[in-house]
C-alpha cells in the first residue's frame, strides 16, 4: 500500500519523441478556464478572492478536472487522498506518470506552458520547490489554514508550502539480513555487500537526495556541505556494498533490495504491506544522520484548471487532508498546530516512528548548493 516513489526521470525523452511524432507539441489547445463567476482564478491568492470556499468549489466544479503528475497512489496514502477529493467534489483527477520525479514535474511545467495538458499542481522535493520558485514557475496562494503552518515550512508569498514529510530511515529485511544496520556507519560493514540501495538517483529524486544529505551529516558534513555524503556513497560502492537497483515495493518484496535508505513513512508502510509475505521489514532512523524533509505543494502559474488547483491545495491543508497524510505514516506540516487544537488523528499519530529533537531544515541557498554539488559529483562517485 505504501510504495516507494521511484520517480525515474524519463519524461524529457518521452516528451521529445512525442513532439517529433505529433509535430504539434507547441500548439496544443489552451484551456479556457482562466476565470469563473467574474473571478480571475489564475490571479487568486486566497479563497477570499473567490468570495469564500463555496464559490471556489463552484468554480472548480465548472472546470471539472485537475491535472496532477508524479503522484504514486501508494505513496504516503495518495490513493485515498485522490479518491476522497474526487468523491467530495466530483472533480476528476488525471494523474500522469505516477512514478515520475520532481525534475519531471518541473520539465512538464516548462515544456507544456500554455497547453491544456500542463500540470495544474506539483508535489516537489524542497530543493526543486525552491528552484522552481526562483524561476517564477508558481502562482502565489495562501490556503485558509496558512497560519497553522510553521514559517520555516513555507514561502512567505505562498509560492510553495510544505505539506507532509518524514525522516530518512534505513529499512531492512530481517528475514534475509542477520543483523539489520542501525546507522550509516553500519552500512560499510562487509556483511552488507551488494545490499544497500537508494530510492532513485539523488540528482533527480527528492528521497535519494535526502539520503545523501543524511549520510553527509553522519560523516562530518552539514547543511552547508553535502560532499561527505557523496564521498560516503563512493566508499559504499568501492566496498561493494552499494546496490545500484533503485528500491521499490517490488524490489523489496522480491528481496532485490534487502536494505533501503528511504523515508520513514515508506519504510514503515512496507513493514505493514509485506507482513505475512515472507518479508520481515525493520525500520531504524539512524542516530548519526538525522535528516528530515517535507515535500512541497505548488500551483503552476499557468495551470489550465486554476480554480481546481487552488481547491486541491485547500483540501490538502485542511484538517481532513492533513490527517489523511498521517494515515500513510507521513508527518503533516500542521501536525503541531493540530495536536494543540485537538484535531489530530491521535491513533495515526501514535504509529509514527519516534525521533528525538526538533527537525531542522537547510535553507534555500544551502539546498541549491547541495543540489549543484550532487549534479557535479554524483556520477564521479558512482564511477570510482
N, C-alpha and C positions, 0 to 999 in steps of 0.2 A: 504493500500500500504506500510505502514511503520511498519511492525510487530515487536514485541518485541523479542529479541534474548534470548529465554528461556535457551538454551544450557544446558539441563539437562544431567548430566554425566552418560550415560547408556552404553557407548562404551566398557568399560573394561569387564563387564559381558557378553555383546553380543559377543565380540571377543573370550572370553574364551569358550563359548558354541560352537562357530563356529569351534574352534580348535579341540574340542572333536568330533564334527560331521565329520569334514573333515579329521582329523588326518594328516594334511599336512600343517599347517599354517607356519611352519618354512621352507618350501621348495617350496614356490610359485615361479613361473618363474620370473627371473630378467629381467629388461629392458636392451636392447642393445643400448640405445640411449645416451651413455656417451660422444660421440663425433660426430661432424658433420663438414664436409668440412675441416678436418685437425685440427679443434679447439676442445680442450677438454672442452666441455660445463660445466662440473662439476667443473672445475678449474677456469672458467672465473670469474673475479671480477669486470668487467665493460664491456660495449658494445664495447669498443675499442679492447678487446681481441678477438672479433669475426670479427673485421675488419669493424665495423660500424653497424648501425641499420639494413640496408638491409640484411646483412649477418646473423644477429641474427634472423631476420624474416624468412629467408630461412631455417635456421637450425631448428627453432621452427616448421615450417610448415612440415618439414620432420618427426618430432616426431608426429605431428597431434593431440595430446591430452594433456590436462592439468588436473591433479588431484587436486581438492580442497576439503576442508572439513569444515563443520560448517559455511557455508555462507548462511544465510537465504535470499532468494530472496527479501523479503520485509523489509530488514534491511538496512537503510541508502542508498537506491537506488541500492542495489546489483543486482536486476533483470535487470535493464537497463545496468549496468556496465558489467555484464556477457554477455548479448546479444550483446552489442556493440563490445566487444573483439572478440567474435565468428564470428560476421559478418565481422569485419575488417580484421581478419587474417585467417579465415577459419579453426580455431583450435577448436575442441570440448572440452568443459569443462564438466568434470564428477564431480559433486558436491555431495559428500557423507554426510549423517547425517546433513542436513542443520541447525537443531536446536541444534546441539551439543555444548559443552562447550570448553573453552580454554584447560582445562585439558584433554578432549577427544582428542584434536589435538595433544598434547604432547604425550599422550599414543599411538596414531596411529603411530607417528614417531618412537617411541621406539620399538613397537611390530611388526612393518612391515618393519624393516630395511632390505634392500636388496630385497624387494618384489616389483613387478610391480604395486601392488595396494596401495603402500605407497603414502601419500600426497606429492605433489610437493611443495606446498606453504602453508603458515599458516597466519591466521589473529588472533592475540592474544591480550588479555589484557596485559598491560605493565608489571605487575609482572610476568606473565607467559613467556613473551618475554625475560625478564632479566634472569629468572632462566634457561630457555632453552639454552640461550647463554652460561651461566656458565657451563652447562652440555656438551657443544660442539655439539649441535644438528643442528646448522645452517651453511649455506655457506655464507661467506662474499661477499657482492655485493653492489657496489655503482652505483645507477642509473644516467643517464645523467643529471638529474636536481638536483643532490646531493647538490649543493651549495645553492639552494633555500630553503632548509630545515634547520631550526634552529639547532644549535649544540646540544642543550639540548633535541632535539627530535629524536636523532639517536645514535646508537652505532658508535663509531669513526671508526671502521673497516667495518661497513655496515652489521653486523650480524643481526640486526633488525633496522627498520626505522619506526617511527610513520607516519601514513598516514592520518587518519581522527579521529575526536573526538568531544567532546562537554562537557557540564556541567551537573552535577547531578541536577535533577529538580523534582518537585512534580506535578504530573498530577492528575486532579480531575474532576469527572463528576458532573458539577453544576446542572444537571437535577436530581441528587439523593442526593447531599450533599448541604445543605442550604448555608453554608459559607465555601468556599474552604480554606484549610490551605495555608499559605504563607511561613512558616518557620518550622524548625524541632521542635521548642518549641511548636508550634501549634498542632503538631501531638499527643501530650499527652493529649489533651483536651478530656473530656468524650464523647463529641458528635461524636467522630470518632471511637467509639468502633467497633472492628471487620472489619475495613475498610482499614487499611494501609498495603499495600503489597510491596514486593520487586520483581524484575525481576530475580528470581533464588536464589540459595544458594551461599552466598558470599565466601565460601571456594572453589567454582568451577566456579562461574560466575563472569566475569570481571565487569559487570554493577552493580551487587549486592554488590560486594566488594567495588566499588566506593561509593555506597550508605552508607555503614557503615563508610567509611573514612570521608565522608562529615558530617555524624552525629557526628563523633569524633571531628571534627573541631568546630562544633556548640556547643559542650559541654565541651570545655576546653582542648581538645586533640590537637594533632599536627601531622605532618608527622612522627614524632618520636614515637607517642603514639596513636594507634588506639583503645586502650582499652575503652576510654569513649564512643566510637561509639558502641562497643559491649554491654557495660552496658546500653546504651540508648535503644537498641532494646530489652534488657532484661526487662527494665522498661515498654516499649511499650507492650510487651507480658503480663507482670504482670498486667497491667492496662486493658487488654482485647482488646486493640486497634490493635495489630498486627494480620494481616490476613495471615495465612500460605500458602494460594493459591498463586502460583507464577504467576505474571501478564503476560498476553499475549494479543494479539489483541482480541482473542476470549473471554477471561475473562473480558476485558474492555467493549466489545460490549454487553455482557450478563449481565453486572452490578455486576459481581462477585468480581471485584477488583476496587471499585469506587475511591480509592486513590492509586496511584502507584508511587513509587520512582524509577526513571529511567532516562536515558539520555534525554537531552532536545530535541535532534533531533528525538527521537522516540515519545516523548510526543507531540511535535508539529505536527508530522506526524499523530498521532491519531486524533488530532483536525480536520485535513483535511479529513482523511479517514472516520470518523464516522459522519461528518456533515450531517444533514438531516436523520440520522438513530436513533434519539432519544437519542443520547449521546452529551452532551454539554461539551466537554473536555477543561478544562482550564489548563494553564501551568504557574508555578512560579519557578524561580531559587531562592532557599532560601538564603536570605542575611546572615543568621547566619551560613551557611555551604557551602560556595563557594568551589567547588572542580571540577576541570577539568581533563579530562584524554583522551588520544588518544589510539586508537588501533594500534598495530604494525604489519607490514608485515615482513615476514621472509621466506627464502628459505631452505627447507630441504636439508642438505648437501648430502644426499643420494637420492635426487629426481630422480625418474625414467624418468622424462622428463625435464632435466636440462635447455635446451635452452628455452622451453616453459615457464618454471618457471621464467626465467630472463626476457623474453619478457613481461610476466604478470606484473612484477614489473615496467618495463619501461612504460607500458601503464597506470598503476595506478598513477604513479607520473608525468605523462605528464600533460600539461595544460588541455587537454580534460578530462583525468581521474580525476584530482582534481576538475574540475568544475562539474563532474557527482556526486561527493560526496555532493557538495553544493545543488544540486537539491533534495537531500534527507535530507536537513537541517543539515547535518554534516559539521564541520569546517575542511577543508583540511589543512594539515601541512604546505603547501606552500602558504597559504592564504595571509600572509603579503607581500611576495615577488611578488605574482601575482597581488595584489592590486597596488603595486608600479609600476609594469610593465604595468598595464592597460589590463591584460589578464584575469582578474577575471570576472565571470558572475555576473555583478552588481545587476541584478534583483533578482537572487537567494540569493546573499549575504545580500540583504536588508531584507530578510524574517527571518534571524537568530534572535533568542531571544537576546535582548540587555543585556549585562553584563558589569558592571564597573570593571576597573582594568585589569592588565595583569595576565594571569593564571600562577601559579607556580605548580611544579610537585615534588613528592617525588623522592629521589634518588633511585638507585637500592638497596642499603643497607636498606633504610627505607621501601621500598616496600616489600623486603624479610622479614623484621622484622614484618611488618603488616600482611603479609600472614601467617607467623608462629603463630602469636597471634590469628588470626582467626581460624586456624586449631586446636589450643589448647583450645579456649574459646567459640566458637560459639555454639556448641552443648549444653554446660552447660547453656549458656544464654537462649537458647530456651527451655531447660528442667526445668528451675527455675520457 
